[in-house]
Amino acid sequence: MSEEPDTAGGASSDEYVSKYMEGGSAIAISKKRVPGWWFLLFSGPALMGLGLIGSAIAKGGAATILGASLVGLFLIAFAAVLGLLFSHLRLVVTERVVHVQLGLFGPKIPVERIKSVTSGAYDWKRFGGWGIRYGREGAVCYSVPGGSGQCVEIEWLDDKGRTVRHVITVDDAAAVAATIERAREAANATSGTGVRVGSSEPSVATADTVEAQRSSDEARKGRA
């Protein structure tokens, strides 16, 4: 299996991560490539396509060969695209968000909404295998086989205030979880000062406080 190690702090970034997952501002990156046997899972459509083409050639007839070839080539291309699409699992941590993508799919988790993050061994039986899986308790998993068999589990609040749990397989899960926790603590500390995370503008509460103080000062001057 070809696999790139997880890094936490000063992580390197490939072109895809840099362009689509804010890799330039990453404080941790995990990139896992699936083992070679994983692609056998997508070989069914390709074998069907080859079978159609071979059968048409054996039977003869230009129209039959052309039609079967088009369908066969479509199935082969579909299998190739599907295999490549799910060939990498990436996790990128910045000071603002945790990006997760298996192929093109995965959540973008604001760090200030994270309630907890833990690390441990990935139990494939909990989710019935690997890939994008759903556990009985409601957790969503993004996983690929191989590597150290570790994962991080992130519990966070979505846009509607609902608690969501995501499990992501990474190597050196303890280091990645610690990086996410530091980003979460920093974001919460910043938001607690009356400044929005990622913004230099004062919060509404701060502006109201300033206005109330100004009115109070003017009233005291009037009485004097």
Backbone as numpy.savetxt, mean C-alpha at the origin, in Angstrom:
# Nx Ny Nz CAx CAy CAz Cx Cy Cz
14.33 -17.03 -5.38 13.48 -15.83 -5.38 14.36 -14.59 -5.38
14.01 -13.63 -6.18 14.71 -12.35 -6.18 13.96 -11.39 -5.29
14.65 -10.83 -4.33 13.97 -9.98 -3.36 14.87 -8.84 -2.95
14.33 -7.67 -2.85 15.08 -6.52 -2.39 14.80 -6.31 -0.92
15.84 -6.07 -0.11 15.64 -5.97 1.32 14.85 -4.75 1.71
14.16 -4.87 2.85 13.48 -3.72 3.43 14.53 -2.75 3.96
14.22 -1.49 3.91 15.09 -0.49 4.49 14.25 0.47 5.30
14.77 0.95 6.38 14.06 1.91 7.21 14.99 3.08 7.49
14.61 4.25 6.99 15.44 5.43 7.18 16.47 5.54 6.07
16.39 6.59 5.27 17.33 6.75 4.18 17.16 5.67 3.12
15.92 5.23 2.91 15.68 4.10 2.01 15.88 4.51 0.56
16.36 3.54 -0.25 16.49 3.78 -1.68 15.14 3.60 -2.34
15.00 4.11 -3.56 13.70 4.12 -4.21 13.86 3.80 -5.69
12.96 2.94 -6.24 12.99 2.70 -7.67 12.15 3.77 -8.37
12.11 3.70 -9.70 11.43 4.74 -10.47 9.94 4.79 -10.17
9.31 3.61 -10.05 7.87 3.58 -9.77 7.56 4.20 -8.41
8.33 3.83 -7.40 8.12 4.37 -6.05 8.34 5.88 -6.04
9.37 6.33 -6.74 9.65 7.76 -6.77 8.54 8.56 -7.44
7.96 8.00 -8.51 6.97 8.73 -9.30 5.58 8.65 -8.71
5.18 7.48 -8.19 3.79 7.27 -7.81 3.56 7.10 -6.31
4.62 6.92 -5.52 4.43 6.63 -4.10 5.26 7.55 -3.19
5.57 8.74 -3.69 6.31 9.74 -2.90 7.64 9.20 -2.38
8.30 8.39 -3.21 9.55 7.79 -2.79 10.64 8.79 -2.44
10.57 9.99 -3.04 11.59 10.98 -2.76 11.58 11.47 -1.33
10.43 11.36 -0.66 10.35 11.80 0.74 10.18 10.62 1.69
10.53 9.41 1.23 10.34 8.21 2.04 11.30 8.16 3.21
10.79 7.69 4.35 11.66 7.41 5.50 11.78 5.90 5.70
11.00 5.11 4.98 11.15 3.65 4.96 10.51 3.12 3.69
11.13 2.10 3.09 10.61 1.47 1.89 10.76 -0.04 2.03
9.70 -0.76 1.72 9.77 -2.22 1.61 9.30 -2.59 0.21
10.11 -3.36 -0.48 9.75 -3.81 -1.83 10.03 -5.30 -1.92
8.96 -6.09 -2.10 9.11 -7.54 -2.16 8.67 -8.03 -3.54
9.51 -8.83 -4.16 9.21 -9.42 -5.46 8.76 -10.86 -5.25
7.73 -11.27 -5.96 7.19 -12.61 -5.76 8.16 -13.66 -6.28
8.14 -14.88 -5.70 8.99 -15.96 -6.21 8.53 -16.42 -7.58
9.41 -17.12 -8.30 9.10 -17.53 -9.65 7.88 -18.41 -9.77
7.67 -19.31 -8.78 6.53 -20.22 -8.89 5.19 -19.49 -8.80
5.20 -18.24 -8.30 3.97 -17.46 -8.19 3.31 -17.28 -9.56
4.15 -17.18 -10.60 3.62 -16.93 -11.93 2.89 -18.15 -12.50
3.11 -19.32 -11.91 2.38 -20.50 -12.34 0.89 -20.35 -12.07
0.55 -19.52 -11.07 -0.86 -19.30 -10.77 -1.59 -18.61 -11.92
-0.83 -17.90 -12.75 -1.43 -17.17 -13.87 -1.19 -17.87 -15.20
-0.71 -19.11 -15.15 -0.37 -19.81 -16.39 -1.58 -20.44 -17.06
-2.69 -20.59 -16.33 -3.88 -21.23 -16.90 -4.37 -20.57 -18.17
-4.64 -19.25 -18.15 -5.09 -18.58 -19.38 -4.08 -18.69 -20.53
-2.79 -18.62 -20.21 -1.76 -18.71 -21.26 -1.78 -20.10 -21.90
-1.92 -21.15 -21.09 -1.96 -22.51 -21.63 -3.22 -22.71 -22.48
-4.33 -22.12 -22.04 -5.55 -22.21 -22.83 -5.37 -21.54 -24.19
-4.70 -20.38 -24.18 -4.45 -19.68 -25.43 -3.58 -20.49 -26.37
-2.52 -21.08 -25.84 -1.65 -21.91 -26.68 -2.41 -23.12 -27.22
-3.29 -23.68 -26.37 -4.07 -24.83 -26.81 -5.01 -24.49 -27.94
-5.65 -23.33 -27.85 -6.56 -22.90 -28.92 -5.82 -22.71 -30.25
-4.65 -22.08 -30.17 -3.88 -21.84 -31.40 -3.42 -23.16 -32.01
-2.91 -24.06 -31.16 -2.45 -25.35 -31.66 -3.56 -26.18 -32.28
-4.74 -26.15 -31.63 -5.89 -26.90 -32.15 -6.35 -26.35 -33.49
-6.36 -25.02 -33.61 -6.79 -24.41 -34.87 -5.84 -24.74 -36.01
-4.54 -24.72 -35.72 -3.54 -25.04 -36.76 -3.70 -26.49 -37.21
-3.98 -27.36 -36.25 -4.13 -28.78 -36.57 -5.34 -29.02 -37.46
-6.42 -28.27 -37.22 -7.65 -28.46 -37.99 -7.56 -27.79 -39.36
-6.75 -26.75 -39.48 -6.61 -26.05 -40.75 -7.75 -25.08 -40.97
-7.66 -24.31 -42.04 -8.66 -23.32 -42.36 -8.22 -21.95 -41.88
-8.08 -21.01 -42.81 -7.55 -19.69 -42.48 -8.42 -18.96 -41.47
-9.74 -19.01 -41.68 -10.64 -18.31 -40.77 -10.56 -18.88 -39.36
-10.50 -20.21 -39.28 -10.41 -20.86 -37.96 -9.11 -20.50 -37.26
-8.02 -20.55 -38.01 -6.71 -20.23 -37.43 -6.66 -18.78 -36.96
-7.20 -17.85 -37.79 -7.18 -16.44 -37.43 -7.99 -16.17 -36.17
-9.21 -16.72 -36.13 -10.06 -16.48 -34.96 -9.47 -17.07 -33.70
-9.00 -18.30 -33.79 -8.41 -18.95 -32.61 -7.13 -18.24 -32.18
-6.37 -17.76 -33.15 -5.12 -17.07 -32.81 -5.38 -15.78 -32.05
-6.38 -15.04 -32.49 -6.71 -13.79 -31.80 -7.13 -14.04 -30.36
-8.00 -15.04 -30.17 -8.44 -15.37 -28.81 -7.27 -15.90 -27.99
-6.46 -16.75 -28.61 -5.32 -17.32 -27.90 -4.31 -16.26 -27.49
-4.01 -15.34 -28.40 -3.06 -14.27 -28.08 -3.60 -13.36 -26.98
-4.92 -13.13 -27.00 -5.52 -12.32 -25.94 -5.34 -13.00 -24.58
-5.59 -14.30 -24.51 -5.45 -15.03 -23.24 -4.00 -15.03 -22.76
-3.06 -15.18 -23.70 -1.64 -15.16 -23.33 -1.25 -13.78 -22.80
-1.69 -12.72 -23.49 -1.38 -11.36 -23.05 -2.03 -11.07 -21.70
-3.26 -11.53 -21.52 -3.96 -11.32 -20.25 -3.20 -11.96 -19.09
-2.73 -13.19 -19.30 -1.97 -13.88 -18.25 -0.67 -13.15 -17.94
0.00 -12.67 -18.99 1.27 -11.96 -18.78 1.06 -10.66 -18.00
0.04 -9.89 -18.39 -0.24 -8.62 -17.70 -0.63 -8.88 -16.26
-1.46 -9.90 -16.03 -1.91 -10.21 -14.68 -0.73 -10.62 -13.80
0.17 -11.44 -14.36 1.34 -11.86 -13.60 2.25 -10.70 -13.25
2.50 -9.82 -14.20 3.35 -8.66 -13.96 2.70 -7.68 -12.99
1.38 -7.56 -13.09 0.66 -6.61 -12.25 0.83 -6.93 -10.77
0.85 -8.23 -10.45 0.95 -8.64 -9.06 2.35 -9.16 -8.71
3.36 -8.67 -9.41 4.71 -9.19 -9.21 5.45 -8.52 -8.06
4.98 -7.34 -7.60 5.67 -6.62 -6.53 4.69 -6.12 -5.47
5.12 -6.21 -4.24 4.39 -5.60 -3.12 5.28 -4.51 -2.55
4.76 -3.28 -2.54 5.55 -2.14 -2.08 4.87 -1.48 -0.88
5.67 -1.07 0.08 5.20 -0.26 1.20 6.17 0.90 1.37
5.63 2.10 1.35 6.45 3.31 1.48 5.90 4.15 2.63
6.79 4.52 3.55 6.41 5.35 4.69 7.01 6.74 4.50
6.17 7.77 4.53 6.66 9.14 4.57 6.21 9.75 5.89
6.52 11.01 6.10 6.10 11.67 7.33 4.60 11.92 7.36
3.92 11.78 6.19 2.48 12.05 6.12 1.62 10.81 5.93
2.11 9.88 5.11 1.26 8.74 4.74 2.07 7.45 4.69
1.32 6.35 4.76 1.86 5.02 4.49 1.20 4.52 3.21
1.99 4.39 2.14 1.48 3.88 0.87 1.67 2.36 0.84
0.64 1.64 0.41 0.73 0.19 0.21 0.21 -0.12 -1.19
0.97 -0.89 -1.96 0.50 -1.28 -3.28 0.98 -2.70 -3.61
0.02 -3.56 -3.91 0.31 -4.85 -4.53 -0.14 -4.71 -5.97
0.82 -4.62 -6.88 0.49 -4.20 -8.23 0.07 -2.74 -8.20
-1.17 -2.48 -8.60 -1.69 -1.11 -8.59 -2.71 -0.89 -7.48
-2.86 -1.86 -6.60 -3.94 -1.80 -5.62 -3.39 -1.71 -4.20
-4.05 -0.89 -3.38 -3.66 -0.78 -1.99 -4.05 0.56 -1.40
-4.06 0.65 -0.07 -4.50 1.87 0.59 -3.39 2.92 0.71
-3.82 4.14 0.95 -2.93 5.25 1.27 -3.38 5.75 2.63
-2.59 5.46 3.67 -3.01 5.64 5.05 -2.38 6.89 5.64
-3.17 7.91 6.01 -2.61 9.09 6.69 -2.05 8.69 8.05
-0.82 9.08 8.35 -0.20 8.62 9.58 -0.88 9.18 10.82
-1.51 10.38 10.72 -2.16 10.94 11.90 -3.43 10.20 12.27
-3.93 9.35 11.35 -5.14 8.57 11.65 -4.83 7.17 12.16
-3.56 6.82 12.22 -3.19 5.50 12.68 -3.39 5.38 14.19
-4.11 4.35 14.61 -4.36 4.11 16.02 -3.27 3.24 16.63
-2.80 2.25 15.88 -1.75 1.36 16.37 -1.07 0.67 15.20
0.16 0.24 15.42 0.89 -0.55 14.44 1.69 -1.61 15.19
1.58 -2.86 14.75 2.28 -3.97 15.38 3.00 -4.79 14.32
3.96 -5.58 14.75 4.70 -6.45 13.84 4.67 -7.88 14.38
4.86 -8.83 13.48 4.86 -10.23 13.89 4.96 -11.15 12.69
4.75 -12.44 12.91 4.80 -13.42 11.83 3.49 -13.40 11.06
3.60 -13.56 9.75 2.40 -13.61 8.90 1.81 -15.01 8.93
0.55 -15.11 9.30 -0.15 -16.38 9.35 -1.03 -16.50 8.11
-0.56 -17.24 7.11 -1.30 -17.34 5.85 -2.65 -18.03 6.05
-2.76 -18.85 7.09 -4.03 -19.54 7.35 -5.12 -18.55 7.76
-4.71 -17.46 8.37 -5.69 -16.45 8.81 -6.42 -15.84 7.62
-5.71 -15.73 6.48 -6.30 -15.10 5.30 -6.50 -16.09 4.15
-6.13 -17.33 4.35 -6.33 -18.32 3.30 -5.36 -18.21 2.16
-4.15 -17.72 2.41 -3.14 -17.65 1.36 -2.50 -16.29 1.26
-2.11 -15.94 0.01 -1.42 -14.69 -0.24 -2.15 -13.91 -1.33
-1.73 -12.67 -1.50 -2.39 -11.78 -2.46 -3.18 -10.73 -1.71
-4.25 -10.25 -2.30 -5.17 -9.33 -1.62 -6.27 -10.19 -1.01
-6.25 -10.31 0.31 -7.13 -11.24 1.00 -7.91 -10.53 2.09
-9.04 -11.11 2.46 -9.90 -10.55 3.50 -10.04 -11.57 4.63
-9.68 -11.14 5.85 -9.80 -12.02 7.00 -11.22 -12.03 7.56
-11.54 -13.07 8.31 -12.88 -13.18 8.88 -13.20 -12.04 9.84
-12.17 -11.50 10.49 -12.41 -10.43 11.46 -12.43 -9.06 10.81
-12.35 -8.99 9.49 -12.49 -7.72 8.79 -11.19 -7.10 8.31
-10.05 -7.66 8.69 -8.76 -7.11 8.24 -8.56 -7.42 6.76
-7.88 -6.51 6.07 -7.54 -6.69 4.67 -6.03 -6.90 4.58
-5.64 -7.92 3.83 -4.23 -8.30 3.76 -3.67 -8.06 2.37
-2.45 -7.54 2.32 -1.68 -7.43 1.09 -0.39 -8.21 1.33
-0.25 -9.37 0.69 0.85 -10.25 1.04 1.38 -11.00 -0.17
2.67 -11.32 -0.10 3.30 -12.21 -1.07 4.13 -13.21 -0.28
4.30 -14.43 -0.82 5.07 -15.44 -0.10 6.56 -15.17 -0.15
7.29 -15.88 0.71 8.74 -15.78 0.71 9.27 -14.76 1.70
10.56 -14.57 1.68 11.19 -13.62 2.59 11.19 -14.14 4.01
11.10 -13.25 4.95 11.19 -13.60 6.37 9.87 -14.09 6.95
8.78 -13.95 6.18 7.48 -14.38 6.69 6.91 -13.46 7.75
7.34 -12.19 7.76 6.88 -11.23 8.75 5.87 -10.26 8.14
5.18 -9.54 9.02 4.20 -8.57 8.53 4.02 -7.46 9.56
3.44 -6.37 9.12 2.99 -5.32 10.02 1.47 -5.23 9.91
0.83 -4.92 11.02 -0.62 -4.74 11.03 -0.92 -3.32 11.50
-1.63 -2.57 10.66 -1.93 -1.17 10.94 -3.42 -1.02 11.17
-3.77 -0.44 12.30 -5.17 -0.13 12.60 -5.33 1.39 12.52
-6.32 1.85 11.72 -6.45 3.28 11.50 -7.90 3.65 11.22
-8.18 4.94 11.22 -9.53 5.45 10.98 -9.65 5.96 9.55
-10.69 5.50 8.83 -10.89 5.96 7.46 -11.62 7.30 7.44
-11.99 7.76 6.25 -12.63 9.07 6.10 -13.96 9.17 6.85
-14.61 8.04 7.06 -15.90 8.03 7.76 -15.76 7.74 9.25
-14.53 7.70 9.73 -14.31 7.47 11.15 -14.40 6.02 11.57
-14.43 5.10 10.60 -14.50 3.68 10.91 -13.09 3.11 11.10
-12.97 2.16 12.02 -11.69 1.51 12.25 -11.43 0.47 11.17
-10.26 0.58 10.52 -9.85 -0.31 9.45 -8.53 -0.96 9.84
-8.34 -2.22 9.47 -7.08 -2.90 9.74 -6.50 -3.44 8.43
-5.22 -3.17 8.23 -4.51 -3.70 7.07 -3.27 -4.46 7.54
-3.05 -5.60 6.93 -1.88 -6.43 7.21 -1.03 -6.48 5.94
0.27 -6.16 6.08 1.17 -6.10 4.92 2.42 -6.91 5.23
2.79 -7.83 4.35 4.01 -8.60 4.56 5.22 -7.75 4.20
6.18 -7.72 5.10 7.44 -7.00 4.89 8.55 -7.79 5.58
9.78 -7.61 5.16 10.90 -8.13 5.91 11.33 -7.07 6.91
11.96 -7.51 8.00 12.37 -6.59 9.07 11.17 -5.79 9.55
10.09 -6.52 9.86 8.81 -5.88 10.20 8.92 -5.00 11.44
9.73 -5.38 12.41 9.85 -4.59 13.64 10.40 -3.20 13.33
11.39 -3.12 12.44 11.98 -1.82 12.09 10.99 -0.97 11.31
10.24 -1.59 10.40 9.25 -0.84 9.63 8.13 -0.33 10.54
7.67 -1.20 11.47 6.63 -0.78 12.41 7.11 0.36 13.30
8.37 0.31 13.73 8.91 1.37 14.57 8.98 2.69 13.81
9.32 2.64 12.52 9.36 3.85 11.70 7.98 4.45 11.55
6.98 3.59 11.30 5.60 4.08 11.19 5.15 4.71 12.50
5.50 4.08 13.62 5.11 4.61 14.93 5.74 5.97 15.18
7.00 6.14 14.80 7.66 7.45 14.98 6.98 8.51 14.12
6.62 8.16 12.89 5.93 9.11 12.03 4.57 9.47 12.61
3.87 8.50 13.16 2.56 8.75 13.77 2.69 9.68 14.97
3.65 9.43 15.83 3.85 10.27 17.02 4.21 11.69 16.62
5.07 11.83 15.60 5.46 13.16 15.14 4.27 13.91 14.56
3.43 13.22 13.77 2.26 13.86 13.17 1.27 14.28 14.24
1.05 13.44 15.24 0.11 13.78 16.31 0.64 14.93 17.16
1.96 14.96 17.38 2.54 16.06 18.15 2.40 17.37 17.41
2.57 17.34 16.09 2.43 18.56 15.29 1.00 19.04 15.26
0.05 18.12 15.05 -1.35 18.51 14.98 -1.86 19.02 16.33
-1.23 18.62 17.42 -1.65 19.06 18.75 -1.21 20.47 19.08
-0.42 21.12 18.23 0.04 22.48 18.50 -0.87 23.54 17.88
-1.96 23.10 17.25 -2.86 24.05 16.59 -2.49 24.30 15.15
-1.55 23.50 14.61 -1.16 23.62 13.20 -1.56 22.33 12.51
-2.23 22.44 11.37 -2.63 21.27 10.63 -1.41 20.52 10.13
-1.50 19.21 10.14 -0.39 18.41 9.62 -0.23 18.71 8.14
0.99 19.04 7.74 1.25 19.34 6.34 0.86 20.75 5.94
0.55 21.64 6.91 0.14 23.00 6.57 0.69 23.96 7.60
1.06 25.17 7.15 1.56 26.18 8.07 0.46 27.12 8.53
-0.81 26.90 8.07 -1.89 27.79 8.43 -2.38 27.47 9.83
-2.78 28.48 10.61 -3.30 28.22 11.94 -4.64 27.53 11.85
-4.98 26.76 12.87 -6.27 26.10 12.91 -7.35 27.11 13.23
-8.63 26.72 13.00 -9.75 27.60 13.28 -9.81 27.94 14.75
-9.54 26.96 15.60 -9.58 27.19 17.04 -8.59 28.27 17.45
-7.38 28.24 16.84 -6.37 29.23 17.17 -6.82 30.63 16.74
-7.40 30.75 15.55 -7.87 32.05 15.07 -8.97 32.61 15.98
-9.90 31.77 16.41 -10.95 32.21 17.31 -10.39 32.69 18.64
-9.38 32.00 19.12 -8.77 32.38 20.39 -8.13 33.75 20.30
-7.43 34.00 19.18 -6.78 35.30 18.98 -7.83 36.41 18.93
-8.95 36.19 18.23 -10.00 37.20 18.11 -10.63 37.48 19.46
-10.85 36.44 20.25 -11.44 36.62 21.58 -10.51 37.44 22.47
-9.21 37.19 22.38 -8.25 37.92 23.18 -8.22 39.39 22.77
-8.33 39.68 21.46 -8.33 41.05 21.00 -9.56 41.80 21.51
-10.73 41.19 21.48 -11.95 41.82 21.97 -11.85 42.11 23.45
-11.25 41.18 24.21 -11.10 41.37 25.65 -10.18 42.54 25.95
-9.09 42.67 25.18 -8.16 43.79 25.39 -8.84 45.12 25.09
-9.66 45.19 24.02 -10.34 46.44 23.67 -11.35 46.83 24.74
-12.03 45.83 25.34 -13.01 46.11 26.38 -12.32 46.68 27.60
-11.16 46.16 27.98 -10.45 46.67 29.15 -9.98 48.08 28.91
-9.53 48.41 27.68 -9.11 49.78 27.37 -10.28 50.76 27.46
-11.49 50.31 27.02 -12.67 51.18 27.08 -13.04 51.51 28.51
-12.96 50.56 29.42 -13.30 50.78 30.83 -12.27 51.71 31.50
-11.02 51.62 31.01 -9.99 52.50 31.59 -10.21 53.94 31.17
